[in-house]
Amino acid sequence: MKRVSLLVLVIAVCTVGVGHAAVGLDGIGVRVGSVDPEGVSSTLNFGLILDLGTVAENVAIESYAGYWSKSTNFFGIESSLRDLMFGAKGRYLFTTNNAGIKPFLGAGLGLHVITAEYTFAPSFFGVPVPSETADETEMRPGFDMGGGVQFDKGGQYAFLAEAWYSAVSDASQLAFTVGLVYKFGR
């Protein structure tokens, strides 16, 4: 588990470092919303957004980190599934008559660190016996696609309302989020 954590940290630092060197860190923000993972009921997700600016007219780049977790208990078997994700997305911002409202479509690549844990708490005629725990962590690539609206009134903050679908082997997920980004240098 320590090796996985170290690898995830290295990938996150490299993602931020490469993005910052290529474009520049224009802002930082947070995102929260609902995620509906494949085979699991909906749950809350949280994330961090690094606005890396634009690479061409109307094309913005962001790096992100996100997390969600879901736990259940079914007949004495406790299970939890967690996803820690990192990646980068490109967004095409459509031009509208109102410069403060920018609808967008986007796509990106991500790395999902998925952990599944199970705890079996059996009983023998109502008498608890020692429980057993099993866990498994896998890293899987993902492809993100989605869109939304960015509300930017020219101040230091931008508001986002988004829907993203992440295609991940056996763990695809649909997320609806809202976010707030603090813009630097305005």
N, C-alpha and C positions, 0 to 999 in steps of 0.2 A: 504493500500500500504506500510506503514511503517513496518507493521508486516512481510510482504512478504520480504522486503529488509533485515530486521534483520535476518530472517530465512535463506535467501540465503547467507548472510555473515557468519553465524554460520556454515553452511554446507561447504562453501568454506574453512574456517579456519580448520575445522575438517578433510577435505579431504587432505589438505596439511600437517597438523600435523601428521595424521596417516601414510601417505606415507613417510614423512621425518623420523619418528621414526622407521619404519620398514626397510627402505632401506638406505636412505641418499640423500640429495640434491646434485646431481652431476652437475647440470647446469640449466640455465634459458634462455628462448627464446621467440620469437614472431612468429606468423604465420599470413598470410594474403592470401586471395583467393576469389574464387567465390562459392557461395552456391545457390543451386536450391531447395528451399522449396516446398513441396507439395501444389499445388493450388496457388502459387505465382511465379512471374517471378524472374529470377536470380538477385542476389544482392551481394555486397561485404560482407565478414565476416572478423573479426579480432579476434586474440586470444593470449593467454599467455600459454607458455609451461613450466612445471617444470619437468626436467629430474631427476627421482628418482633412476637412476642407474639400475643395473641388479640384479635379484633374483636367476638366474641360468645361466649356459652358454648359450649365445645367446638369453636370454629372458630379455627384458628391460621393465621398468615400467615408465609411465609418468602420471602426473596429469595435467589437463588443465582447462582453462576458455575461453569462446568464446562469441561473440556477433554479431548479424546481425539485420538489420532493413530495412523494405521496406514500402514506402508510395505511395499512389495513390490518384488521384482525378477523380471521375467519376460523371458527371452531378451534381456537387455541393456537393457531398458526399466525404469528405476526410477520408481516412482510412490508418491506419498504423498497421503493425504487427512486433513485436520484439521478439527475442529469446536470452535470457541470459542463457548460459549453463555452467555446471561444471561437471567434472567427472574424471575418471581414465581409462587408456588404458594399455594393455599389448601388446608388439610387439615381435614377433619371428624374429630375425635377421638371415638371411641365410648366410652361409659362401661362399665366392667367392674367386677366385684367387687373386683379388685385395682387400687387407684389408681395403682400404679407401672407397670402395663402398659396401654398405650393403642393399640389398633388404629386405623388411619385409612384413609380414602379421600380422594383429592384431585385437583385439576385446576389448571392454570395456563397462562400464556402465556410464550413465550420468544422470543429472537432468536438465531439460529444464524449465525455467521460461518464459512462453509465454504470451505476452501482446498484446491484440487487442484493438485498439481505433478507434472510428468512430465519425466524426463531421458532422452533417447535417446542411447545410446552405441554408434553403429553401428561396424562394422569392415568393411574391404575386404580379403578374402582373409586374414583374421587380423591385419591391421594396423589398429590403432585410428585412427579419424578424429575430428575435433573433434565434441564432443557438442552437442546442442541441448536447451535447457530451455524449458518452457512452464508457466505457472501461471495460475490463475484463482481469484478470490475473489468469493463472492456472499453477500449477507445474505438470510436467509429467516426468515419467522416460523414459529413452531411452537406446537402445542397439546400440553400435557403432561397425562397422566392416569395415575393409579396408586394405590398404597396400600402399606401396610406396618404396622410395629409400632414404637412408641416405648416404650422402657424408661426410666422415670424414677423412681428410688427416693427422691426428695426431696432429693438432694444437689445439688452444683453441676454434675453431668454428666448428660446424657441420651444414650442409645444408640439408634440408628435402624437398622432393617433394612427396605429398601424395594425396590420394583419399579416402574419408571416407563416408560411408552411415550410417546415424543415423535413426533407426526405432523408431519413436515416434508416439503415437496415434494421428491421424489427422494432424500431422505436420512433417512427415518424410522428410528427406533432404539429398541431395548428395552434398558434398563439395570437391572441388579441391583446394589445398593450397600449398604454399611454406613457408618454415620457416627457421629461423636461430637461433641456440642454442649456447650460450656461456657456455663452459665447465669449471668447477672449478677444481683447483688442477692439472693442466697438465703442 
